């Protein structure tokens, strides 16, 4: 009698363990994002180029335990028309360090799905309150940034804080 109860108990524990493991493997832990944040755009090392704008992020950040994280949604920047007219591809998180995610921000024309318009690098925290986009979207050869901030000084400070958390592969480097 005791061995039968023991076998049933072990079987229940094994089944619960398998179900829990499968749940943790396949569940994506989604987080809805709907943020409108003040931002500034500027060229690297050029405070005279600063322009105020707004970053709008809407979508879902999927954070599975044992798979790659991905943001599915849109990122629009008010002073860049192409971000409003075109669609954002899913942003796969290529690297995560100390709460900062890094991925590629890619836009494509909805009428021609295979035609990619432009891409850039994006760093952001899980809430998208801190965003840094580094691109070649500007008119000159300098690196162009869009940062969650209200002024150039706040933008540089936000980049510094994110770089301190993320590490040496953050752009700008220093």
WORA-V374662 format. One record per residue. N is the residue number from 1. RES is the residue in one letter. PHI is phi in degrees with one decimal (NA if undefined). PSI is psi in degrees with one decimal (none if undefined). Layout:
# WORA-V374662
N/RES/PHI/PSI
N/RES/PHI/PSI
This chain:
# WORA-V374662
1/X/NA/-45.4
2/X/-65.8/-36.9
3/X/-67.7/-33.5
4/X/-67.5/-43.7
5/X/-63.7/-40.9
6/X/-62.0/-44.4
7/X/-64.5/-40.3
8/X/-66.2/-42.5
9/X/-62.1/-46.6
10/X/-62.0/-42.4
11/X/-61.9/-43.2
12/X/-63.9/-43.3
13/X/-63.1/-43.5
14/X/-63.7/-45.1
15/X/-63.0/-45.7
16/X/-61.2/-38.6
17/X/-64.0/-42.8
18/X/-65.7/-45.2
19/X/-61.5/-43.4
20/X/-64.0/-44.1
21/X/-62.4/-43.7
22/X/-63.9/-41.8
23/X/-60.0/-49.1
24/X/-65.1/-30.8
25/X/-74.4/-41.5
26/X/-96.4/-21.6
27/X/-73.5/136.3
28/X/-95.3/-3.0
29/X/45.6/65.8
30/X/-71.6/147.5
31/X/-133.1/117.1
32/X/-71.6/134.3
33/X/-121.8/128.4
34/X/-148.7/88.3
35/X/-121.6/137.1
36/X/-123.0/116.8
37/X/-129.4/138.3
38/X/-64.5/147.4
39/X/-149.3/167.2
40/X/-128.8/146.9
41/X/-117.4/143.7
42/X/-165.6/160.0
43/X/-86.7/151.3
44/X/-55.8/130.7
45/X/57.4/32.4
46/X/-137.7/82.1
47/X/-62.1/-21.5
48/X/-73.4/-13.7
49/X/-90.6/0.2
50/X/-64.9/137.3
51/X/-134.4/137.0
52/X/-76.9/145.8
53/X/-155.9/-168.8
54/X/-137.9/137.2
55/X/-103.0/128.7
56/X/-116.8/122.4
57/X/-121.5/124.7
58/X/-140.6/124.9
59/X/159.9/-154.4
60/X/-131.4/130.8
61/X/-97.4/117.2
62/X/-98.1/128.6
63/X/-128.1/65.5
64/X/-65.6/151.1
65/X/-67.2/-41.2
66/X/-116.6/18.6
67/X/-136.0/172.3
68/X/-67.9/136.9
69/X/-77.2/150.2
70/X/-149.5/142.6
71/X/-105.0/123.5
72/X/-112.8/111.2
73/X/167.0/-156.3
74/X/-125.3/148.4
75/X/-127.0/115.8
76/X/-120.7/144.6
77/X/-120.9/122.9
78/X/-55.6/-40.3
79/X/-89.5/11.6
80/X/-123.0/98.9
81/X/-57.8/-36.7
82/X/-62.7/-23.9
83/X/-75.1/-20.0
84/X/-91.0/-30.0
85/X/-88.4/-18.6
86/X/-118.6/165.6
87/X/-95.4/151.6
88/X/-95.2/127.9
89/X/-71.8/161.9
90/X/-55.7/135.9
91/X/-99.8/103.8
92/X/-80.6/133.9
93/X/-78.6/110.1
94/X/-83.2/-26.3
95/X/-155.4/146.5
96/X/-135.5/128.2
97/X/-142.5/124.4
98/X/49.7/43.4
99/X/84.3/3.2
100/X/-110.6/128.3
101/X/-101.5/146.9
102/X/-129.9/135.1
103/X/-158.2/-175.4
104/X/-101.3/132.5
105/X/-102.5/112.7
106/X/-123.2/132.9
107/X/-112.1/144.1
108/X/-140.8/157.8
109/X/-77.0/128.2
110/X/-64.1/-27.5
111/X/-74.6/-25.3
112/X/-129.7/87.9
113/X/-55.6/-29.9
114/X/-84.9/-6.5
115/X/-94.9/111.1
116/X/-88.0/132.5
117/X/-84.9/-53.7
118/X/-164.0/161.0
119/X/-142.2/163.1
120/X/-154.5/176.3
121/X/-99.2/142.2
122/X/-132.6/136.7
123/X/-119.8/137.4
124/X/-158.5/156.3
125/X/-88.2/175.0
126/X/-65.0/-18.6
127/X/-100.4/-4.6
128/X/62.1/21.2
129/X/-75.3/-29.7
130/X/-116.3/115.5
131/X/-130.2/137.4
132/X/-135.1/119.8
133/X/-114.2/126.4
134/X/-115.4/125.0
135/X/-148.8/179.2
136/X/-112.2/29.0
137/X/-73.3/-13.2
138/X/-75.0/178.5
139/X/-86.4/-19.1
140/X/-115.1/-174.6
141/X/-80.9/-2.9
142/X/-77.2/156.4
143/X/-67.0/137.5
144/X/-110.6/132.9
145/X/-120.0/146.2
146/X/-125.4/122.3
147/X/-131.7/139.4
148/X/-66.1/104.7
149/X/-174.2/169.5
150/X/-105.5/-12.0
151/X/-150.0/168.3
152/X/-58.7/-45.2
153/X/-62.1/-44.1
154/X/-63.4/-38.0
155/X/-62.6/-46.0
156/X/-63.4/-40.9
157/X/-64.5/-42.3
158/X/-63.2/-41.4
159/X/-62.9/-42.7
160/X/-61.2/-45.1
161/X/-64.3/-41.4
162/X/-66.9/-40.6
163/X/-63.0/-41.0
164/X/-59.8/-37.1
165/X/-77.3/-43.7
166/X/-79.0/-46.1
167/X/119.0/-165.2
168/X/-69.8/-18.1
169/X/-91.2/11.5
170/X/-78.8/143.9
171/X/-117.3/127.3
172/X/-77.4/151.5
173/X/-69.5/-43.4
174/X/-151.8/none
